Amino acid sequence: MTPTTIYRIIAADIWQRALATGTFAGTEHDLRDGFIHFSTAGQVAETAARHYAGQANLLLVAVNAAALGDALRWEPSRGGALFPHLYAPLPTNTATLVVPLPLGPDRIHVLPPLE
């Protein structure tokens, strides 16, 4: 079954700039790869550990996958697992939840309960 909610970890200042324009076009990494990277609830912790280890001032943005239409594709990545990739800018108004992603005392991100 395809998850209905997907997640993006993003620096708070980048999200604030996206809110000002109404769209998030992606980070340098996304632009290089040609799509915006997302994770499922089961993938977020590993994504945070691999790509955002020790980074502060991050947000976790939840998006309704169905709102993204055909621009969202599920493609194999780490170990063959399917990851959601968005081949279009993300309209910021599709975010269903935006919460801080704090670091715990062990410098590991503390995730909220996820769908």
C-alpha positions as CSV (number, residue, x, y, z in Angstrom):
1,M,0.0,0.0,0.0
2,T,1.3,3.5,-0.9
3,P,1.6,5.9,2.0
4,T,-0.8,8.8,2.0
5,T,1.6,11.1,3.8
6,I,5.2,11.8,2.7
7,Y,7.9,13.8,4.6
8,R,10.6,16.3,3.7
9,I,13.3,17.4,6.1
10,I,14.3,21.0,5.4
11,A,16.2,23.9,6.9
12,A,13.9,26.4,8.6
13,D,15.3,29.3,6.6
14,I,14.8,27.5,3.3
15,W,11.2,26.7,4.2
16,Q,10.6,30.4,5.2
17,R,11.9,31.5,1.8
18,A,9.6,29.0,0.1
19,L,6.6,30.2,2.0
20,A,7.3,33.7,0.8
21,T,7.1,32.6,-2.9
22,G,4.5,29.8,-2.4
23,T,6.7,27.1,-3.8
24,F,9.8,25.0,-2.8
25,A,11.8,24.3,-5.9
26,G,14.3,22.1,-4.1
27,T,17.8,22.3,-2.6
28,E,21.0,22.2,-4.6
29,H,21.0,18.4,-4.0
30,D,17.4,18.1,-5.4
31,L,18.2,20.3,-8.4
32,R,21.2,18.2,-9.2
33,D,19.2,15.0,-9.0
34,G,16.3,16.5,-11.0
35,F,13.6,15.9,-8.3
36,I,12.7,16.8,-4.8
37,H,13.5,14.0,-2.3
38,F,10.9,12.9,0.2
39,S,10.7,10.0,2.6
40,T,7.9,7.8,4.1
41,A,7.3,7.7,7.8
42,G,9.4,4.6,8.0
43,Q,12.3,6.2,6.1
44,V,12.5,9.6,7.9
45,A,14.7,8.5,10.8
46,E,17.4,7.0,8.5
47,T,17.2,10.0,6.1
48,A,17.8,12.3,9.1
49,A,20.7,10.3,10.3
50,R,22.3,9.9,6.9
51,H,21.8,13.3,5.4
52,Y,21.2,15.7,8.3
53,A,23.2,14.3,11.2
54,G,23.8,16.8,13.9
55,Q,22.1,19.7,12.0
56,A,20.0,22.1,14.0
57,N,17.2,24.4,12.8
58,L,15.4,21.8,10.7
59,L,11.7,21.3,10.1
60,L,9.8,18.2,9.2
61,V,7.2,19.0,6.5
62,A,4.4,16.5,5.9
63,V,2.6,16.5,2.6
64,N,-0.5,14.6,1.3
65,A,1.0,12.5,-1.5
66,A,-2.2,12.5,-3.5
67,A,-2.1,16.3,-3.7
68,L,1.0,16.0,-5.9
69,G,-0.5,14.1,-8.7
70,D,1.5,12.5,-11.5
71,A,4.6,14.6,-10.6
72,L,5.2,12.2,-7.6
73,R,6.9,9.0,-8.5
74,W,8.0,6.1,-6.3
75,E,11.5,5.0,-7.3
76,P,14.0,2.6,-5.9
77,S,16.8,4.1,-3.8
78,R,18.6,2.9,-0.7
79,G,18.7,-0.9,-0.8
80,G,16.0,-1.0,-3.4
81,A,13.4,0.6,-1.2
82,L,10.9,2.8,-3.0
83,F,11.2,6.5,-2.1
84,P,8.8,9.3,-3.1
85,H,10.4,11.7,-5.6
86,L,8.6,14.9,-6.8
87,Y,9.4,16.0,-10.4
88,A,7.9,19.5,-9.9
89,P,8.1,22.3,-7.5
90,L,6.3,21.7,-4.2
91,P,3.4,24.2,-3.6
92,T,3.9,25.1,0.1
93,N,0.1,25.1,0.6
94,T,0.2,21.3,0.2
95,A,2.0,20.9,3.5
96,T,-0.4,19.4,6.1
97,L,2.0,19.7,9.0
98,V,5.3,21.6,9.6
99,V,7.0,20.9,12.9
100,P,10.5,21.5,14.3
101,L,12.9,18.6,14.1
102,P,15.0,19.2,17.3
103,L,18.2,17.4,18.2
104,G,18.1,15.4,21.4
105,P,20.9,15.4,24.0
106,D,22.6,12.6,22.0
107,R,22.5,14.9,18.9
108,I,20.0,12.6,17.1
109,H,16.9,14.2,15.8
110,V,13.7,13.7,17.8
111,L,10.9,12.7,15.5
112,P,7.3,13.3,16.3
113,P,4.8,10.4,16.0
114,L,4.3,9.8,12.3
115,E,1.5,8.3,10.2
